Amino acid sequence: MDLSPLKLDIDELLDEFTKGNFTTLADMKKVWMAKKFSYIYEAKPTTNSALFMQSLYAHCISHMSSTSSLSRRLGGLYCLYCLYEIQPYKPRFKIYISLGELKRLKALVVDAKENNMGIAPALVKRMLDGNMFLFGFVDIVGGSVTQRVDEITKLQHRRAQIACEKLLTNTHIEDYLRMDLGTELELQTLKKMSTEYAKVKELAIQEASHAVEIKDIKHIAENNKMVGDMVQEIVKEWDAQKEAFYKQTGISHQNEIVAHQQLTVVKCFGLAACSKPLFRSTGTHGKPFLILRCGL
């Protein structure tokens, strides 16, 4: 991915800003609008969006962290902020900044305060409060943008894992993950009952045929898919989704145990069709319960 033309565009923008000896965000916005700089995102790639954004950010940070004039450094900060705010991505890509660059940003804030330029410290505070930064260790000097993106990916994966662990700690999800749905629903018993029910239903219709016309209800007896088989399919899907959850979150696969809490199951009559189970976190007496919605 060759981003040299875009980096030259940023250089020209900051040249214009510095040429006017500008120091405020309002000045940057005027220069930005005059150059119609928002069109920079028209050149965004269809892939490697993270690399694209971090490359633009890193180039602005290089100006912000340089030993150039205060106007140039402030221009780098304002350009960085504007690129973040108007980016076309949702959710927004955060700005990766190393600890060394953070120190140079702090030095810029100090210099701005000493020159009575209060807008820069206020803007940096806004960026910090808005959680716009991702803090890392890979500096521009001695580190490539690709390394930055790799570290961001690792940070995001770790944060996702921590979030999942907290989720399991603070909710009933762990109980559901450990639950053997087949055991909870007494699948084998249910299959036996549904088989017996199918036989009884068929026998009842045969008996009724001796006394009444059964042409309109004969298809009921011919429905060979029993509720026990349907529930077994649900159990298999449940197990598959649990396995997928373990793989996606990286949470260790613990030995599943039979939940000791008794589920309240709503009895269904007719059992011609059965939808997927619906779970609620708590039921009577604070216990989780499962509802099976079945058609008649």
C-alpha positions as CSV (number, residue, x, y, z in Angstrom):
1,M,0.0,0.0,0.0
2,D,1.7,3.2,-1.2
3,L,0.5,6.1,0.9
4,S,3.2,8.6,-0.1
5,P,0.8,10.8,-2.0
6,L,-1.5,11.2,1.0
7,K,1.5,11.9,3.3
8,L,2.6,14.6,0.8
9,D,-1.0,16.1,1.1
10,I,-0.6,16.2,4.8
11,D,2.8,17.9,4.5
12,E,1.3,20.5,2.1
13,L,-1.6,21.2,4.5
14,L,0.9,21.7,7.4
15,D,3.1,23.9,5.1
16,E,0.1,26.2,4.5
17,F,-0.7,26.2,8.2
18,T,2.8,27.0,9.2
19,K,3.2,29.6,6.5
20,G,0.5,31.7,8.1
21,N,2.1,31.1,11.5
22,F,-1.3,29.8,12.7
23,T,-1.7,28.3,16.2
24,T,-5.4,27.6,16.7
25,L,-7.8,24.8,15.8
26,A,-10.1,27.4,14.1
27,D,-7.1,28.3,11.8
28,M,-6.6,24.6,10.9
29,K,-10.3,24.3,10.1
30,K,-10.1,27.2,7.7
31,V,-7.0,25.8,5.9
32,W,-8.6,22.4,5.9
33,M,-11.8,23.6,4.3
34,A,-9.9,25.7,1.8
35,K,-8.0,22.7,0.6
36,K,-11.1,20.5,0.8
37,F,-8.9,18.1,2.8
38,S,-11.7,15.8,3.8
39,Y,-11.4,14.3,0.3
40,I,-8.3,12.5,1.5
41,Y,-10.6,9.7,2.5
42,E,-11.8,9.2,-1.1
43,A,-8.5,7.4,-1.5
44,K,-9.2,4.9,1.3
45,P,-8.4,1.3,0.4
46,T,-11.0,-1.5,0.5
47,T,-8.8,-3.6,2.7
48,N,-6.2,-3.0,5.4
49,S,-8.2,-0.1,6.8
50,A,-6.3,-0.2,10.1
51,L,-3.0,0.1,8.4
52,F,-4.3,3.0,6.3
53,M,-5.6,5.0,9.3
54,Q,-2.6,4.3,11.5
55,S,-0.3,5.4,8.7
56,L,-2.1,8.8,8.5
57,Y,-2.1,9.1,12.3
58,A,1.6,8.2,12.5
59,H,2.5,10.9,9.9
60,C,0.7,13.6,11.8
61,I,2.3,12.4,15.1
62,S,5.7,12.7,13.4
63,H,5.1,16.4,12.8
64,M,3.6,16.8,16.3
65,S,6.6,15.2,17.9
66,S,9.2,17.0,15.8
67,T,11.6,19.8,16.8
68,S,10.0,22.1,14.3
69,S,8.3,25.4,15.1
70,L,5.4,25.5,17.6
71,S,3.0,26.3,14.8
72,R,4.1,23.1,12.9
73,R,3.8,20.9,15.9
74,L,0.3,22.3,16.7
75,G,-0.7,21.8,13.1
76,G,0.3,18.2,13.4
77,L,-1.9,17.9,16.6
78,Y,-4.9,19.6,15.0
79,C,-4.6,17.5,11.8
80,L,-4.5,14.3,13.9
81,Y,-7.6,15.4,15.7
82,C,-9.5,16.2,12.5
83,L,-8.5,13.0,10.8
84,Y,-9.9,11.1,13.7
85,E,-13.2,13.0,13.9
86,I,-14.1,12.8,10.2
87,Q,-12.9,9.3,9.4
88,P,-15.5,7.2,7.5
89,Y,-15.1,4.1,9.7
90,K,-17.6,2.9,12.4
91,P,-16.5,2.2,15.0
92,R,-13.7,4.7,14.7
93,F,-10.0,3.6,14.6
94,K,-8.3,4.9,17.7
95,I,-5.0,6.7,17.5
96,Y,-2.0,4.5,18.4
97,I,0.5,6.5,20.4
98,S,3.7,5.2,22.0
99,L,4.8,6.3,25.5
100,G,7.7,8.2,24.0
101,E,5.3,10.1,21.7
102,L,3.0,10.7,24.7
103,K,5.9,12.5,26.5
104,R,6.5,14.7,23.4
105,L,2.8,15.5,23.3
106,K,3.0,16.5,27.0
107,A,5.9,18.8,26.1
108,L,3.8,20.3,23.3
109,V,1.1,21.1,25.8
110,V,3.6,22.7,28.2
111,D,4.9,24.9,25.4
112,A,1.4,25.9,24.3
113,K,0.5,26.9,27.9
114,E,3.7,29.0,28.2
115,N,2.7,30.8,25.0
116,N,-0.9,31.4,26.3
117,M,-2.4,29.0,23.7
118,G,-5.1,27.4,25.8
119,I,-6.8,25.6,23.0
120,A,-4.1,23.0,22.6
121,P,-4.2,21.8,26.2
122,A,-8.0,21.8,26.1
123,L,-8.0,19.7,22.9
124,V,-5.6,17.1,24.3
125,K,-7.8,16.8,27.4
126,R,-10.8,16.3,25.2
127,M,-9.0,13.6,23.2
128,L,-7.9,11.8,26.4
129,D,-11.4,12.1,27.9
130,G,-12.9,10.8,24.6
131,N,-10.7,7.7,24.8
132,M,-9.3,8.4,21.4
133,F,-5.8,7.0,22.1
134,L,-4.4,3.5,22.2
135,F,-1.2,3.5,24.2
136,G,1.6,1.2,23.2
137,F,5.4,0.7,23.1
138,V,6.2,0.8,19.3
139,D,7.6,4.2,18.5
140,I,7.8,5.7,15.0
141,V,11.6,5.6,15.4
142,G,12.7,2.0,15.0
143,G,9.1,0.7,14.5
144,S,7.0,0.4,11.4
145,V,3.3,1.1,11.1
146,T,2.7,-2.6,10.5
147,Q,4.2,-3.3,14.0
148,R,1.8,-0.8,15.4
149,V,-1.2,-2.4,13.8
150,D,0.0,-5.8,15.1
151,E,0.3,-4.5,18.6
152,I,-3.2,-2.9,18.3
153,T,-4.6,-6.2,17.2
154,K,-3.0,-8.0,20.2
155,L,-4.4,-5.2,22.5
156,Q,-7.9,-5.6,21.1
157,H,-7.8,-9.4,21.4
158,R,-6.7,-9.1,25.0
159,R,-9.3,-6.5,25.9
160,A,-12.0,-8.7,24.3
161,Q,-10.8,-11.7,26.3
162,I,-10.8,-9.6,29.6
163,A,-14.3,-8.4,28.7
164,C,-15.6,-11.9,28.2
165,E,-14.0,-13.1,31.5
166,K,-15.7,-10.2,33.3
167,L,-18.9,-11.1,31.6
168,L,-18.7,-14.6,32.8
169,T,-17.8,-13.5,36.3
170,N,-20.7,-11.1,36.7
171,T,-23.6,-13.0,35.0
172,H,-25.3,-16.4,34.7
173,I,-23.6,-17.1,31.3
174,E,-21.0,-19.4,32.9
175,D,-23.9,-21.5,34.3
176,Y,-25.3,-21.9,30.8
177,L,-21.9,-22.7,29.3
178,R,-21.4,-25.5,31.7
179,M,-25.0,-26.8,31.3
180,D,-25.6,-30.0,29.6
181,L,-28.8,-29.1,27.8
182,G,-29.6,-32.7,26.9
183,T,-29.5,-33.7,30.6
184,E,-31.4,-30.6,31.7
185,L,-34.2,-31.4,29.2
186,E,-34.1,-35.1,30.0
187,L,-33.7,-35.7,26.3
188,Q,-33.8,-39.5,26.4
189,T,-37.0,-39.5,28.5
190,L,-38.5,-36.9,26.2
191,K,-37.6,-38.9,23.1
192,K,-39.2,-42.0,24.6
193,M,-42.3,-40.1,25.5
194,S,-42.6,-38.5,22.1
195,T,-42.2,-41.9,20.4
196,E,-45.0,-43.3,22.6
197,Y,-47.1,-40.3,22.0
198,A,-46.7,-40.7,18.2
199,K,-47.8,-44.3,18.4
200,V,-50.8,-43.4,20.6
201,K,-51.8,-40.6,18.2
202,E,-51.6,-42.9,15.2
203,L,-53.7,-45.6,17.0
204,A,-56.3,-43.0,18.1
205,I,-56.7,-41.7,14.5
206,Q,-57.1,-45.3,13.2
207,E,-59.7,-46.0,15.8
208,A,-61.5,-42.7,15.0
209,S,-61.5,-43.7,11.3
210,H,-64.1,-46.4,12.0
211,A,-66.6,-43.8,13.2
212,V,-65.8,-40.5,11.4
213,E,-64.2,-39.1,8.3
214,I,-60.5,-38.5,9.1
215,K,-59.3,-37.3,5.7
216,D,-58.7,-33.8,6.9
217,I,-56.6,-34.9,9.9
218,K,-54.9,-37.9,8.5
219,H,-51.7,-35.8,7.8
220,I,-51.2,-35.3,11.6
221,A,-50.4,-39.0,12.0
222,E,-48.2,-39.0,9.0
223,N,-45.9,-36.3,10.5
224,N,-42.9,-38.5,11.3
225,K,-40.7,-35.7,12.8
226,M,-41.2,-36.1,16.6
227,V,-40.5,-33.5,19.2
228,G,-37.8,-35.7,20.7
229,D,-35.8,-35.5,17.4
230,M,-36.4,-31.7,17.3
231,V,-35.1,-31.2,20.8
232,Q,-32.1,-33.4,20.0
233,E,-31.3,-31.0,17.1
234,I,-31.5,-28.1,19.4
235,V,-29.1,-29.8,21.8
236,K,-26.6,-30.4,19.0
237,E,-26.9,-26.7,17.9
238,W,-26.5,-25.6,21.5
239,D,-23.3,-27.6,21.9
240,A,-21.9,-26.3,18.5
241,Q,-22.6,-22.7,19.6
242,K,-20.8,-23.2,22.9
243,E,-17.8,-24.6,21.0
244,A,-17.8,-21.6,18.7
245,F,-18.0,-19.3,21.7
246,Y,-15.0,-20.9,23.3
247,K,-13.0,-20.5,20.1
248,Q,-14.0,-16.9,19.4
249,T,-13.3,-15.7,23.0
250,G,-10.3,-17.8,23.8
251,I,-11.8,-18.7,27.1
252,S,-10.5,-22.1,28.4
253,H,-12.8,-25.0,27.8
254,Q,-13.7,-26.3,31.2
255,N,-15.2,-29.7,31.8
256,E,-18.9,-29.3,31.5
257,I,-21.0,-30.4,34.5
258,V,-24.6,-31.1,34.9
259,A,-26.3,-28.0,36.3
260,H,-27.7,-28.7,39.8
261,Q,-30.4,-26.1,39.4
262,Q,-33.7,-27.5,38.3
263,L,-35.2,-25.9,35.1
264,T,-38.9,-25.1,34.9
265,V,-40.1,-26.4,31.5
266,V,-43.3,-25.3,30.0
267,K,-45.3,-28.3,28.8
268,C,-46.3,-28.3,25.2
269,F,-49.3,-30.1,23.7
270,G,-49.7,-31.2,20.1
271,L,-45.9,-30.9,19.5
272,A,-46.2,-30.5,15.7
273,A,-43.4,-28.0,15.6
274,C,-40.9,-26.6,18.2
275,S,-38.9,-23.5,18.0
276,K,-35.5,-22.8,19.5
277,P,-35.3,-22.5,23.3
278,L,-35.6,-19.1,24.9
279,F,-33.5,-18.4,28.0
280,R,-34.1,-15.9,30.8
281,S,-31.4,-15.2,33.4
282,T,-33.7,-15.8,36.3
283,G,-36.9,-17.6,37.0
284,T,-38.8,-18.5,40.1
285,H,-36.7,-18.4,43.3
286,G,-33.8,-16.9,41.3
287,K,-33.2,-20.0,39.3
288,P,-32.6,-19.9,35.5
289,F,-35.4,-21.3,33.4
290,L,-36.0,-22.4,29.8
291,I,-39.2,-22.0,27.8
292,L,-39.8,-24.2,24.7
293,R,-42.3,-22.6,22.4
294,C,-44.1,-25.3,20.5
295,G,-46.9,-25.2,17.9
296,L,-50.0,-27.2,18.3
